[in-house]
Amino acid sequence: MKPVIVLLAIFFLISILRKRSKPLRKPRPGSDEARPKRDGEEMVFDTVCNSYIPVSSAISLKVDGELEYFCSEECREKFRQGKA
Ligand SMILES: [Zn+2]
């Protein structure tokens, strides 16, 4: 096989692997993944006031190992009090 063909094959395989390895888990606050995206930003649901907010401006709280999102600290406190 010609080296060029081998390189093209490797590049093709890498591009397939990259498409497959998109993160399925929710981004952690403070990590690079949690930084705001310019387009196609993930929307999260605030169960306290029943509204959707962009994940970049949402306030998160870890509940039973899963992240809950809120539009404001006020909603987060309401959720905490409701849980307690
Ligand atoms: Zn809210």
PDB file of the backbone (N, CA, C, O) and the ligand in Angstrom, with CONECT records:
HET     ZN  A 101       1
ATOM      1  N   MET A   1       0.842  -1.208   0.000  1.00  0.00           N
ATOM      2  CA  MET A   1       0.000   0.000   0.000  1.00  0.00           C
ATOM      3  C   MET A   1       0.875   1.257   0.000  1.00  0.00           C
ATOM      4  O   MET A   1       1.928   1.298   0.637  1.00  0.00           O
ATOM      5  N   LYS A   2       0.422   2.263  -0.718  1.00  0.00           N
ATOM      6  CA  LYS A   2       1.152   3.538  -0.730  1.00  0.00           C
ATOM      7  C   LYS A   2       0.978   4.266   0.610  1.00  0.00           C
ATOM      8  O   LYS A   2      -0.094   4.208   1.212  1.00  0.00           O
ATOM      9  N   PRO A   3       2.020   4.944   1.070  1.00  0.00           N
ATOM     10  CA  PRO A   3       1.922   5.661   2.367  1.00  0.00           C
ATOM     11  C   PRO A   3       0.778   6.667   2.387  1.00  0.00           C
ATOM     12  O   PRO A   3       0.164   6.879   3.433  1.00  0.00           O
ATOM     13  N   VAL A   4       0.483   7.289   1.252  1.00  0.00           N
ATOM     14  CA  VAL A   4      -0.581   8.294   1.202  1.00  0.00           C
ATOM     15  C   VAL A   4      -1.924   7.647   1.510  1.00  0.00           C
ATOM     16  O   VAL A   4      -2.739   8.217   2.236  1.00  0.00           O
ATOM     17  N   ILE A   5      -2.153   6.474   0.967  1.00  0.00           N
ATOM     18  CA  ILE A   5      -3.413   5.769   1.198  1.00  0.00           C
ATOM     19  C   ILE A   5      -3.538   5.373   2.671  1.00  0.00           C
ATOM     20  O   ILE A   5      -4.613   5.463   3.265  1.00  0.00           O
ATOM     21  N   VAL A   6      -2.421   4.935   3.243  1.00  0.00           N
ATOM     22  CA  VAL A   6      -2.409   4.565   4.666  1.00  0.00           C
ATOM     23  C   VAL A   6      -2.764   5.776   5.523  1.00  0.00           C
ATOM     24  O   VAL A   6      -3.566   5.676   6.451  1.00  0.00           O
ATOM     25  N   LEU A   7      -2.159   6.923   5.202  1.00  0.00           N
ATOM     26  CA  LEU A   7      -2.435   8.144   5.955  1.00  0.00           C
ATOM     27  C   LEU A   7      -3.896   8.544   5.832  1.00  0.00           C
ATOM     28  O   LEU A   7      -4.518   8.942   6.817  1.00  0.00           O
ATOM     29  N   LEU A   8      -4.445   8.441   4.629  1.00  0.00           N
ATOM     30  CA  LEU A   8      -5.854   8.772   4.418  1.00  0.00           C
ATOM     31  C   LEU A   8      -6.751   7.837   5.222  1.00  0.00           C
ATOM     32  O   LEU A   8      -7.749   8.269   5.801  1.00  0.00           O
ATOM     33  N   ALA A   9      -6.397   6.571   5.255  1.00  0.00           N
ATOM     34  CA  ALA A   9      -7.182   5.588   6.012  1.00  0.00           C
ATOM     35  C   ALA A   9      -7.159   5.908   7.505  1.00  0.00           C
ATOM     36  O   ALA A   9      -8.182   5.825   8.184  1.00  0.00           O
ATOM     37  N   ILE A  10      -5.984   6.273   8.002  1.00  0.00           N
ATOM     38  CA  ILE A  10      -5.853   6.620   9.426  1.00  0.00           C
ATOM     39  C   ILE A  10      -6.685   7.870   9.741  1.00  0.00           C
ATOM     40  O   ILE A  10      -7.378   7.923  10.757  1.00  0.00           O
ATOM     41  N   PHE A  11      -6.606   8.873   8.857  1.00  0.00           N
ATOM     42  CA  PHE A  11      -7.362  10.105   9.051  1.00  0.00           C
ATOM     43  C   PHE A  11      -8.862   9.817   9.067  1.00  0.00           C
ATOM     44  O   PHE A  11      -9.605  10.381   9.870  1.00  0.00           O
ATOM     45  N   PHE A  12      -9.295   8.935   8.173  1.00  0.00           N
ATOM     46  CA  PHE A  12     -10.698   8.566   8.074  1.00  0.00           C
ATOM     47  C   PHE A  12     -11.157   7.876   9.361  1.00  0.00           C
ATOM     48  O   PHE A  12     -12.235   8.173   9.877  1.00  0.00           O
ATOM     49  N   LEU A  13     -10.345   6.965   9.870  1.00  0.00           N
ATOM     50  CA  LEU A  13     -10.673   6.249  11.108  1.00  0.00           C
ATOM     51  C   LEU A  13     -10.769   7.211  12.291  1.00  0.00           C
ATOM     52  O   LEU A  13     -11.668   7.094  13.124  1.00  0.00           O
ATOM     53  N   ILE A  14      -9.830   8.168  12.359  1.00  0.00           N
ATOM     54  CA  ILE A  14      -9.836   9.147  13.460  1.00  0.00           C
ATOM     55  C   ILE A  14     -11.108   9.994  13.412  1.00  0.00           C
ATOM     56  O   ILE A  14     -11.712  10.275  14.447  1.00  0.00           O
ATOM     57  N   SER A  15     -11.513  10.401  12.196  1.00  0.00           N
ATOM     58  CA  SER A  15     -12.711  11.234  12.080  1.00  0.00           C
ATOM     59  C   SER A  15     -13.953  10.468  12.510  1.00  0.00           C
ATOM     60  O   SER A  15     -14.867  11.054  13.090  1.00  0.00           O
ATOM     61  N   ILE A  16     -14.001   9.157  12.234  1.00  0.00           N
ATOM     62  CA  ILE A  16     -15.134   8.334  12.676  1.00  0.00           C
ATOM     63  C   ILE A  16     -15.134   8.224  14.198  1.00  0.00           C
ATOM     64  O   ILE A  16     -16.173   8.367  14.842  1.00  0.00           O
ATOM     65  N   LEU A  17     -13.952   7.968  14.763  1.00  0.00           N
ATOM     66  CA  LEU A  17     -13.842   7.817  16.220  1.00  0.00           C
ATOM     67  C   LEU A  17     -14.226   9.108  16.941  1.00  0.00           C
ATOM     68  O   LEU A  17     -14.851   9.069  18.000  1.00  0.00           O
ATOM     69  N   ARG A  18     -13.853  10.247  16.366  1.00  0.00           N
ATOM     70  CA  ARG A  18     -14.175  11.534  16.989  1.00  0.00           C
ATOM     71  C   ARG A  18     -15.672  11.763  17.018  1.00  0.00           C
ATOM     72  O   ARG A  18     -16.205  12.270  18.005  1.00  0.00           O
ATOM     73  N   LYS A  19     -16.355  11.395  15.948  1.00  0.00           N
ATOM     74  CA  LYS A  19     -17.809  11.565  15.887  1.00  0.00           C
ATOM     75  C   LYS A  19     -18.488  10.691  16.928  1.00  0.00           C
ATOM     76  O   LYS A  19     -19.490  11.076  17.530  1.00  0.00           O
ATOM     77  N   ARG A  20     -17.920   9.504  17.128  1.00  0.00           N
ATOM     78  CA  ARG A  20     -18.536   8.555  18.067  1.00  0.00           C
ATOM     79  C   ARG A  20     -18.308   8.946  19.516  1.00  0.00           C
ATOM     80  O   ARG A  20     -19.132   8.646  20.380  1.00  0.00           O
ATOM     81  N   SER A  21     -17.193   9.615  19.788  1.00  0.00           N
ATOM     82  CA  SER A  21     -16.829   9.862  21.178  1.00  0.00           C
ATOM     83  C   SER A  21     -17.352  11.203  21.703  1.00  0.00           C
ATOM     84  O   SER A  21     -16.729  11.825  22.564  1.00  0.00           O
ATOM     85  N   LYS A  22     -18.494  11.638  21.180  1.00  0.00           N
ATOM     86  CA  LYS A  22     -19.118  12.852  21.731  1.00  0.00           C
ATOM     87  C   LYS A  22     -19.552  12.589  23.164  1.00  0.00           C
ATOM     88  O   LYS A  22     -20.111  11.533  23.461  1.00  0.00           O
ATOM     89  N   PRO A  23     -19.299  13.546  24.055  1.00  0.00           N
ATOM     90  CA  PRO A  23     -19.655  13.302  25.456  1.00  0.00           C
ATOM     91  C   PRO A  23     -21.166  13.218  25.652  1.00  0.00           C
ATOM     92  O   PRO A  23     -21.902  14.127  25.268  1.00  0.00           O
ATOM     93  N   LEU A  24     -21.615  12.130  26.245  1.00  0.00           N
ATOM     94  CA  LEU A  24     -23.041  11.944  26.502  1.00  0.00           C
ATOM     95  C   LEU A  24     -23.414  12.460  27.884  1.00  0.00           C
ATOM     96  O   LEU A  24     -24.564  12.816  28.141  1.00  0.00           O
ATOM     97  N   ARG A  25     -22.414  12.495  28.775  1.00  0.00           N
ATOM     98  CA  ARG A  25     -22.721  12.941  30.134  1.00  0.00           C
ATOM     99  C   ARG A  25     -22.868  14.461  30.167  1.00  0.00           C
ATOM    100  O   ARG A  25     -22.385  15.175  29.287  1.00  0.00           O
ATOM    101  N   LYS A  26     -23.543  14.924  31.199  1.00  0.00           N
ATOM    102  CA  LYS A  26     -23.736  16.366  31.363  1.00  0.00           C
ATOM    103  C   LYS A  26     -22.415  17.005  31.770  1.00  0.00           C
ATOM    104  O   LYS A  26     -21.642  16.416  32.526  1.00  0.00           O
ATOM    105  N   PRO A  27     -22.153  18.221  31.265  1.00  0.00           N
ATOM    106  CA  PRO A  27     -20.897  18.874  31.631  1.00  0.00           C
ATOM    107  C   PRO A  27     -20.854  19.245  33.099  1.00  0.00           C
ATOM    108  O   PRO A  27     -21.851  19.646  33.699  1.00  0.00           O
ATOM    109  N   ARG A  28     -19.655  19.095  33.658  1.00  0.00           N
ATOM    110  CA  ARG A  28     -19.481  19.473  35.061  1.00  0.00           C
ATOM    111  C   ARG A  28     -19.221  20.971  35.144  1.00  0.00           C
ATOM    112  O   ARG A  28     -18.511  21.524  34.304  1.00  0.00           O
ATOM    113  N   PRO A  29     -19.781  21.622  36.135  1.00  0.00           N
ATOM    114  CA  PRO A  29     -19.495  23.049  36.275  1.00  0.00           C
ATOM    115  C   PRO A  29     -18.025  23.286  36.550  1.00  0.00           C
ATOM    116  O   PRO A  29     -17.413  22.570  37.342  1.00  0.00           O
ATOM    117  N   GLY A  30     -17.459  24.283  35.901  1.00  0.00           N
ATOM    118  CA  GLY A  30     -16.054  24.587  36.110  1.00  0.00           C
ATOM    119  C   GLY A  30     -15.134  23.884  35.136  1.00  0.00           C
ATOM    120  O   GLY A  30     -13.976  24.276  34.987  1.00  0.00           O
ATOM    121  N   SER A  31     -15.627  22.850  34.467  1.00  0.00           N
ATOM    122  CA  SER A  31     -14.792  22.158  33.498  1.00  0.00           C
ATOM    123  C   SER A  31     -14.859  22.862  32.149  1.00  0.00           C
ATOM    124  O   SER A  31     -15.700  23.735  31.933  1.00  0.00           O
ATOM    125  N   ASP A  32     -13.969  22.476  31.250  1.00  0.00           N
ATOM    126  CA  ASP A  32     -13.954  23.071  29.917  1.00  0.00           C
ATOM    127  C   ASP A  32     -15.265  22.825  29.185  1.00  0.00           C
ATOM    128  O   ASP A  32     -15.711  23.660  28.400  1.00  0.00           O
ATOM    129  N   GLU A  33     -15.881  21.671  29.446  1.00  0.00           N
ATOM    130  CA  GLU A  33     -17.126  21.323  28.759  1.00  0.00           C
ATOM    131  C   GLU A  33     -18.267  22.254  29.148  1.00  0.00           C
ATOM    132  O   GLU A  33     -19.204  22.455  28.374  1.00  0.00           O
ATOM    133  N   ALA A  34     -18.186  22.821  30.349  1.00  0.00           N
ATOM    134  CA  ALA A  34     -19.277  23.653  30.842  1.00  0.00           C
ATOM    135  C   ALA A  34     -19.226  25.066  30.270  1.00  0.00           C
ATOM    136  O   ALA A  34     -20.138  25.860  30.499  1.00  0.00           O
ATOM    137  N   ARG A  35     -18.174  25.383  29.533  1.00  0.00           N
ATOM    138  CA  ARG A  35     -18.085  26.719  28.952  1.00  0.00           C
ATOM    139  C   ARG A  35     -19.163  26.910  27.895  1.00  0.00           C
ATOM    140  O   ARG A  35     -19.508  25.975  27.172  1.00  0.00           O
ATOM    141  N   PRO A  36     -19.695  28.135  27.810  1.00  0.00           N
ATOM    142  CA  PRO A  36     -20.810  28.352  26.888  1.00  0.00           C
ATOM    143  C   PRO A  36     -20.426  28.120  25.436  1.00  0.00           C
ATOM    144  O   PRO A  36     -19.350  28.513  24.986  1.00  0.00           O
ATOM    145  N   LYS A  37     -21.327  27.475  24.720  1.00  0.00           N
ATOM    146  CA  LYS A  37     -21.137  27.284  23.289  1.00  0.00           C
ATOM    147  C   LYS A  37     -21.900  28.376  22.556  1.00  0.00           C
ATOM    148  O   LYS A  37     -22.958  28.818  23.004  1.00  0.00           O
ATOM    149  N   ARG A  38     -21.355  28.801  21.433  1.00  0.00           N
ATOM    150  CA  ARG A  38     -21.993  29.894  20.691  1.00  0.00           C
ATOM    151  C   ARG A  38     -23.258  29.430  19.980  1.00  0.00           C
ATOM    152  O   ARG A  38     -24.238  30.170  19.898  1.00  0.00           O
ATOM    153  N   ASP A  39     -23.235  28.220  19.473  1.00  0.00           N
ATOM    154  CA  ASP A  39     -24.446  27.738  18.805  1.00  0.00           C
ATOM    155  C   ASP A  39     -24.766  26.338  19.285  1.00  0.00           C
ATOM    156  O   ASP A  39     -23.881  25.590  19.699  1.00  0.00           O
ATOM    157  N   GLY A  40     -26.036  25.996  19.225  1.00  0.00           N
ATOM    158  CA  GLY A  40     -26.478  24.673  19.646  1.00  0.00           C
ATOM    159  C   GLY A  40     -26.255  24.436  21.118  1.00  0.00           C
ATOM    160  O   GLY A  40     -25.896  23.332  21.526  1.00  0.00           O
ATOM    161  N   GLU A  41     -26.464  25.459  21.917  1.00  0.00           N
ATOM    162  CA  GLU A  41     -26.226  25.314  23.354  1.00  0.00           C
ATOM    163  C   GLU A  41     -27.300  24.441  23.999  1.00  0.00           C
ATOM    164  O   GLU A  41     -28.478  24.493  23.646  1.00  0.00           O
ATOM    165  N   GLU A  42     -26.848  23.647  24.948  1.00  0.00           N
ATOM    166  CA  GLU A  42     -27.755  22.737  25.643  1.00  0.00           C
ATOM    167  C   GLU A  42     -28.669  23.521  26.592  1.00  0.00           C
ATOM    168  O   GLU A  42     -28.218  24.383  27.347  1.00  0.00           O
ATOM    169  N   MET A  43     -29.949  23.201  26.533  1.00  0.00           N
ATOM    170  CA  MET A  43     -30.903  23.830  27.435  1.00  0.00           C
ATOM    171  C   MET A  43     -31.220  22.854  28.563  1.00  0.00           C
ATOM    172  O   MET A  43     -31.367  21.654  28.332  1.00  0.00           O
ATOM    173  N   VAL A  44     -31.324  23.369  29.769  1.00  0.00           N
ATOM    174  CA  VAL A  44     -31.638  22.531  30.921  1.00  0.00           C
ATOM    175  C   VAL A  44     -32.940  23.014  31.553  1.00  0.00           C
ATOM    176  O   VAL A  44     -33.326  24.176  31.422  1.00  0.00           O
ATOM    177  N   PHE A  45     -33.605  22.085  32.244  1.00  0.00           N
ATOM    178  CA  PHE A  45     -34.923  22.389  32.782  1.00  0.00           C
ATOM    179  C   PHE A  45     -34.853  22.688  34.271  1.00  0.00           C
ATOM    180  O   PHE A  45     -34.267  21.934  35.048  1.00  0.00           O
ATOM    181  N   ASP A  46     -35.458  23.798  34.649  1.00  0.00           N
ATOM    182  CA  ASP A  46     -35.575  24.182  36.060  1.00  0.00           C
ATOM    183  C   ASP A  46     -36.912  23.653  36.568  1.00  0.00           C
ATOM    184  O   ASP A  46     -37.975  24.127  36.169  1.00  0.00           O
ATOM    185  N   THR A  47     -36.839  22.653  37.465  1.00  0.00           N
ATOM    186  CA  THR A  47     -38.073  22.003  37.930  1.00  0.00           C
ATOM    187  C   THR A  47     -38.816  22.848  38.966  1.00  0.00           C
ATOM    188  O   THR A  47     -39.959  22.544  39.309  1.00  0.00           O
ATOM    189  N   VAL A  48     -38.175  23.904  39.465  1.00  0.00           N
ATOM    190  CA  VAL A  48     -38.819  24.751  40.482  1.00  0.00           C
ATOM    191  C   VAL A  48     -39.791  25.726  39.824  1.00  0.00           C
ATOM    192  O   VAL A  48     -40.950  25.816  40.228  1.00  0.00           O
ATOM    193  N   CYS A  49     -39.325  26.455  38.815  1.00  0.00           N
ATOM    194  CA  CYS A  49     -40.198  27.430  38.160  1.00  0.00           C
ATOM    195  C   CYS A  49     -40.616  26.971  36.758  1.00  0.00           C
ATOM    196  O   CYS A  49     -41.176  27.746  35.982  1.00  0.00           O
ATOM    197  N   ASN A  50     -40.332  25.692  36.444  1.00  0.00           N
ATOM    198  CA  ASN A  50     -40.760  25.097  35.171  1.00  0.00           C
ATOM    199  C   ASN A  50     -40.341  25.917  33.958  1.00  0.00           C
ATOM    200  O   ASN A  50     -41.174  26.289  33.130  1.00  0.00           O
ATOM    201  N   SER A  51     -39.045  26.196  33.859  1.00  0.00           N
ATOM    202  CA  SER A  51     -38.577  26.937  32.692  1.00  0.00           C
ATOM    203  C   SER A  51     -37.255  26.360  32.198  1.00  0.00           C
ATOM    204  O   SER A  51     -36.515  25.718  32.943  1.00  0.00           O
ATOM    205  N   TYR A  52     -36.988  26.605  30.938  1.00  0.00           N
ATOM    206  CA  TYR A  52     -35.731  26.169  30.340  1.00  0.00           C
ATOM    207  C   TYR A  52     -34.721  27.308  30.391  1.00  0.00           C
ATOM    208  O   TYR A  52     -35.058  28.465  30.139  1.00  0.00           O
ATOM    209  N   ILE A  53     -33.468  26.961  30.722  1.00  0.00           N
ATOM    210  CA  ILE A  53     -32.399  27.944  30.753  1.00  0.00           C
ATOM    211  C   ILE A  53     -31.174  27.378  30.058  1.00  0.00           C
ATOM    212  O   ILE A  53     -30.950  26.169  30.117  1.00  0.00           O
ATOM    213  N   PRO A  54     -30.368  28.215  29.398  1.00  0.00           N
ATOM    214  CA  PRO A  54     -29.130  27.703  28.806  1.00  0.00           C
ATOM    215  C   PRO A  54     -28.185  27.211  29.897  1.00  0.00           C
ATOM    216  O   PRO A  54     -28.039  27.846  30.940  1.00  0.00           O
ATOM    217  N   VAL A  55     -27.552  26.078  29.644  1.00  0.00           N
ATOM    218  CA  VAL A  55     -26.729  25.426  30.668  1.00  0.00           C
ATOM    219  C   VAL A  55     -25.612  26.344  31.164  1.00  0.00           C
ATOM    220  O   VAL A  55     -25.156  26.207  32.299  1.00  0.00           O
ATOM    221  N   SER A  56     -25.169  27.282  30.318  1.00  0.00           N
ATOM    222  CA  SER A  56     -24.071  28.174  30.720  1.00  0.00           C
ATOM    223  C   SER A  56     -24.486  29.142  31.821  1.00  0.00           C
ATOM    224  O   SER A  56     -23.659  29.548  32.636  1.00  0.00           O
ATOM    225  N   SER A  57     -25.782  29.517  31.848  1.00  0.00           N
ATOM    226  CA  SER A  57     -26.219  30.468  32.867  1.00  0.00           C
ATOM    227  C   SER A  57     -27.007  29.780  33.975  1.00  0.00           C
ATOM    228  O   SER A  57     -27.558  30.443  34.854  1.00  0.00           O
ATOM    229  N   ALA A  58     -27.062  28.447  33.934  1.00  0.00           N
ATOM    230  CA  ALA A  58     -27.803  27.718  34.958  1.00  0.00           C
ATOM    231  C   ALA A  58     -26.942  27.487  36.193  1.00  0.00           C
ATOM    232  O   ALA A  58     -25.714  27.426  36.119  1.00  0.00           O
ATOM    233  N   ILE A  59     -27.619  27.359  37.326  1.00  0.00           N
ATOM    234  CA  ILE A  59     -26.942  27.044  38.582  1.00  0.00           C
ATOM    235  C   ILE A  59     -27.209  25.569  38.856  1.00  0.00           C
ATOM    236  O   ILE A  59     -28.355  25.120  38.818  1.00  0.00           O
ATOM    237  N   SER A  60     -26.146  24.822  39.131  1.00  0.00           N
ATOM    238  CA  SER A  60     -26.317  23.383  39.284  1.00  0.00           C
ATOM    239  C   SER A  60     -26.193  22.960  40.738  1.00  0.00           C
ATOM    240  O   SER A  60     -25.526  23.601  41.550  1.00  0.00           O
ATOM    241  N   LEU A  61     -26.861  21.860  41.029  1.00  0.00           N
ATOM    242  CA  LEU A  61     -26.799  21.274  42.365  1.00  0.00           C
ATOM    243  C   LEU A  61     -26.790  19.767  42.182  1.00  0.00           C
ATOM    244  O   LEU A  61     -27.599  19.213  41.437  1.00  0.00           O
ATOM    245  N   LYS A  62     -25.865  19.108  42.872  1.00  0.00           N
ATOM    246  CA  LYS A  62     -25.768  17.660  42.731  1.00  0.00           C
ATOM    247  C   LYS A  62     -26.757  16.987  43.685  1.00  0.00           C
ATOM    248  O   LYS A  62     -26.676  17.158  44.901  1.00  0.00           O
ATOM    249  N   VAL A  63     -27.678  16.230  43.122  1.00  0.00           N
ATOM    250  CA  VAL A  63     -28.690  15.545  43.915  1.00  0.00           C
ATOM    251  C   VAL A  63     -28.644  14.058  43.578  1.00  0.00           C
ATOM    252  O   VAL A  63     -28.858  13.665  42.432  1.00  0.00           O
ATOM    253  N   ASP A  64     -28.365  13.246  44.575  1.00  0.00           N
ATOM    254  CA  ASP A  64     -28.289  11.786  44.391  1.00  0.00           C
ATOM    255  C   ASP A  64     -27.374  11.416  43.224  1.00  0.00           C
ATOM    256  O   ASP A  64     -27.696  10.525  42.438  1.00  0.00           O
ATOM    257  N   GLY A  65     -26.244  12.096  43.111  1.00  0.00           N
ATOM    258  CA  GLY A  65     -25.270  11.777  42.074  1.00  0.00           C
ATOM    259  C   GLY A  65     -25.598  12.369  40.714  1.00  0.00           C
ATOM    260  O   GLY A  65     -24.809  12.231  39.780  1.00  0.00           O
ATOM    261  N   GLU A  66     -26.754  13.031  40.582  1.00  0.00           N
ATOM    262  CA  GLU A  66     -27.102  13.648  39.314  1.00  0.00           C
ATOM    263  C   GLU A  66     -27.224  15.152  39.482  1.00  0.00           C
ATOM    264  O   GLU A  66     -27.599  15.645  40.546  1.00  0.00           O
ATOM    265  N   LEU A  67     -26.897  15.881  38.403  1.00  0.00           N
ATOM    266  CA  LEU A  67     -26.938  17.334  38.484  1.00  0.00           C
ATOM    267  C   LEU A  67     -28.343  17.854  38.170  1.00  0.00           C
ATOM    268  O   LEU A  67     -28.951  17.482  37.167  1.00  0.00           O
ATOM    269  N   GLU A  68     -28.830  18.706  39.037  1.00  0.00           N
ATOM    270  CA  GLU A  68     -30.080  19.425  38.788  1.00  0.00           C
ATOM    271  C   GLU A  68     -29.697  20.862  38.447  1.00  0.00           C
ATOM    272  O   GLU A  68     -28.724  21.399  38.975  1.00  0.00           O
ATOM    273  N   TYR A  69     -30.477  21.475  37.558  1.00  0.00           N
ATOM    274  CA  TYR A  69     -30.154  22.844  37.135  1.00  0.00           C
ATOM    275  C   TYR A  69     -31.268  23.809  37.505  1.00  0.00           C
ATOM    276  O   TYR A  69     -32.449  23.460  37.476  1.00  0.00           O
ATOM    277  N   PHE A  70     -30.875  25.019  37.851  1.00  0.00           N
ATOM    278  CA  PHE A  70     -31.822  26.056  38.251  1.00  0.00           C
ATOM    279  C   PHE A  70     -31.454  27.381  37.603  1.00  0.00           C
ATOM    280  O   PHE A  70     -30.299  27.627  37.255  1.00  0.00           O
ATOM    281  N   CYS A  71     -32.487  28.245  37.447  1.00  0.00           N
ATOM    282  CA  CYS A  71     -32.249  29.535  36.788  1.00  0.00           C
ATOM    283  C   CYS A  71     -31.597  30.516  37.745  1.00  0.00           C
ATOM    284  O   CYS A  71     -30.919  31.449  37.314  1.00  0.00           O
ATOM    285  N   SER A  72     -31.797  30.313  39.050  1.00  0.00           N
ATOM    286  CA  SER A  72     -31.244  31.258  40.026  1.00  0.00           C
ATOM    287  C   SER A  72     -30.963  30.547  41.344  1.00  0.00           C
ATOM    288  O   SER A  72     -31.407  29.422  41.573  1.00  0.00           O
ATOM    289  N   GLU A  73     -30.212  31.234  42.204  1.00  0.00           N
ATOM    290  CA  GLU A  73     -29.919  30.691  43.539  1.00  0.00           C
ATOM    291  C   GLU A  73     -31.214  30.506  44.322  1.00  0.00           C
ATOM    292  O   GLU A  73     -31.348  29.578  45.120  1.00  0.00           O
ATOM    293  N   GLU A  74     -32.154  31.399  44.081  1.00  0.00           N
ATOM    294  CA  GLU A  74     -33.443  31.352  44.761  1.00  0.00           C
ATOM    295  C   GLU A  74     -34.144  30.014  44.490  1.00  0.00           C
ATOM    296  O   GLU A  74     -34.646  29.361  45.404  1.00  0.00           O
ATOM    297  N   CYS A  75     -34.162  29.629  43.220  1.00  0.00           N
ATOM    298  CA  CYS A  75     -34.805  28.374  42.838  1.00  0.00           C
ATOM    299  C   CYS A  75     -34.051  27.187  43.453  1.00  0.00           C
ATOM    300  O   CYS A  75     -34.660  26.205  43.877  1.00  0.00           O
ATOM    301  N   ARG A  76     -32.728  27.295  43.494  1.00  0.00           N
ATOM    302  CA  ARG A  76     -31.938  26.209  44.060  1.00  0.00           C
ATOM    303  C   ARG A  76     -32.266  26.026  45.544  1.00  0.00           C
ATOM    304  O   ARG A  76     -32.392  24.903  46.032  1.00  0.00           O
ATOM    305  N   GLU A  77     -32.402  27.147  46.246  1.00  0.00           N
ATOM    306  CA  GLU A  77     -32.741  27.080  47.673  1.00  0.00           C
ATOM    307  C   GLU A  77     -34.145  26.504  47.876  1.00  0.00           C
ATOM    308  O   GLU A  77     -34.374  25.712  48.790  1.00  0.00           O
ATOM    309  N   LYS A  78     -35.072  26.908  47.021  1.00  0.00           N
ATOM    310  CA  LYS A  78     -36.435  26.369  47.095  1.00  0.00           C
ATOM    311  C   LYS A  78     -36.424  24.857  46.904  1.00  0.00           C
ATOM    312  O   LYS A  78     -37.120  24.118  47.600  1.00  0.00           O
ATOM    313  N   PHE A  79     -35.612  24.416  45.940  1.00  0.00           N
ATOM    314  CA  PHE A  79     -35.501  22.976  45.662  1.00  0.00           C
ATOM    315  C   PHE A  79     -34.922  22.256  46.863  1.00  0.00           C
ATOM    316  O   PHE A  79     -35.411  21.194  47.248  1.00  0.00           O
ATOM    317  N   ARG A  80     -33.880  22.826  47.460  1.00  0.00           N
ATOM    318  CA  ARG A  80     -33.226  22.217  48.647  1.00  0.00           C
ATOM    319  C   ARG A  80     -34.231  22.097  49.791  1.00  0.00           C
ATOM    320  O   ARG A  80     -34.301  21.063  50.455  1.00  0.00           O
ATOM    321  N   GLN A  81     -35.003  23.152  50.018  1.00  0.00           N
ATOM    322  CA  GLN A  81     -35.975  23.139  51.106  1.00  0.00           C
ATOM    323  C   GLN A  81     -37.088  22.133  50.831  1.00  0.00           C
ATOM    324  O   GLN A  81     -37.587  21.473  51.743  1.00  0.00           O
ATOM    325  N   GLY A  82     -37.467  22.027  49.561  1.00  0.00           N
ATOM    326  CA  GLY A  82     -38.499  21.057  49.180  1.00  0.00           C
ATOM    327  C   GLY A  82     -38.035  19.631  49.384  1.00  0.00           C
ATOM    328  O   GLY A  82     -38.829  18.744  49.695  1.00  0.00           O
ATOM    329  N   LYS A  83     -36.732  19.417  49.205  1.00  0.00           N
ATOM    330  CA  LYS A  83     -36.157  18.068  49.353  1.00  0.00           C
ATOM    331  C   LYS A  83     -36.039  17.674  50.819  1.00  0.00           C
ATOM    332  O   LYS A  83     -36.219  16.511  51.178  1.00  0.00           O
ATOM    333  N   ALA A  84     -35.736  18.651  51.654  1.00  0.00           N
ATOM    334  CA  ALA A  84     -35.439  18.387  53.055  1.00  0.00           C
ATOM    335  C   ALA A  84     -36.696  18.020  53.847  1.00  0.00           C
ATOM    336  O   ALA A  84     -36.617  17.767  55.049  1.00  0.00           O
TER     337      ALA A  84
HETATM  338 ZN    ZN A 101     -36.145  28.996  38.371  1.00  0.00          ZN2+
END
